[in-house]
């Protein structure tokens, strides 16, 4: 599996799903309603075990599965970080930056659905200086 193929699989999965795989406040490889994080989407059902939950993609157990499928573990770990730390409406920009950093094509983003803002942005009060 090339870096580009792994990138395309993770990027298209995340943007198609449009929401994180989460239960309560914990991000999951496999979540409710068939949701999966990027690494979880790459892990075949036969290799998935509940004891993988809570481990990051670089952990020995998860990395072994990903390496067996010839995915670059560092690249998948960055996708997992995007999934776990950013709002879904920020994913596209982060994924485009990831593509640039790894010198990969971001063409897969053109056909991926757009994610609408899922949170309200609170206005920042303007500070005025006394004159």
N, C-alpha and C positions, 0 to 999 in steps of 0.2 A: 504494500500500500504506500503510495507516495504521500509526501506532506500535503500536496494539493488535494489529493483525494480525501484525506482525513479532514482537512480544512473545509472542503465542500460539504462533507457529510455533517460535520458539527454545525457549521453556519446555517445550512438549510434547515436542519432539525430545530435549532434554537428559534430562528425567525418564523418558521412554520407553526411551532408550538405557541410562541408568543407570551408564555407565562412560565415562571419558574416551577420546578418540581420541588415542592415544599410541603411539609406536614408540621403544623404549628410554626415554630421559628427555626426548624431544622431543614436544611436542604438535603434532598434525597436523590440517590441514583434512580430509584423508582418511586414515584409518588402516586397520589390519587388520580383517578380519571385517565390512567395510562401515561401520565406525564413522566418525563425522564430528563435528567441533566444531560449535557453533551456526552460525558463519559458513559453514563447509563444507556444512552442510545446506541453506543458502539458495542456494549457488552451483550453478547448473545444470551437469550433466556437460559440456555443450558449451563452457562458459566456464572449466572447471577446467583448470589447467595445473600440473605439478609445481613449476614455479618460483614458485608462490604460497606454497609451504611455507616457514615461517620468517618470513613477513611477518605483521604484525598487521592487523586489520580496517581500521584507519585508514590503512594504506599506500595510496598512489595506485592501484596495480594492483587491489587488492582492493576499495577504496572505489568505484572506477569500476564494477565489476561490480554491487556492492550498490546503488549509486545508480541504475544503469540499471533495476534491478528495483524501484526506489522504496522501498528499505529505508532506515531511518535508521542511518547508519554509527556514530554515537555509541552508540546503543542496542545494536547488534550487538557493538560493541567491549566493552561492559560484560558482555554474555553470554559473550564469548570470555574475558574476565578471570575470570569465575566458573568457567568450564570449566577454565582453566589453573592457577588458584591455590587452588581449594578441593577438599575431598574430596566425592565424590558425595553422601554423606549430609548435607552442608551446603548443597547446591544449593537445596533447596526454600525454606529460610529466606532465603537470599540473593536468590532470585528474587522472593519475596514482598516483601522490602525494596525491590527494584528497581521492582516494580509501584507500591508506595507513593510512591517518590521521583519517578516519572514520571507519577503520578496515573492509573495504568492499572488495569483490573480484573485481579484474580488468580484469577478463577473457573476458568481453565484448570487450575489446580493441583488442583482438586477431583477431576477425572477422571484425573489423571496417577498412574501407579503410585508407590508409596512405595519409597524406596531404603533398603535395610538398611545398617547400619554396615559399612564395608568394612575398617576398620582397628581394631586393638586399642588401647584407651586405657590407657596406663600409669598406675597409681595414683600420685598425687602424695604423697610422704611427708609426714606431718604433722610440723611443727616444734613442739617443746615448749619452753617456757621453764623454765629452772631456777628453783625457788622457794627 
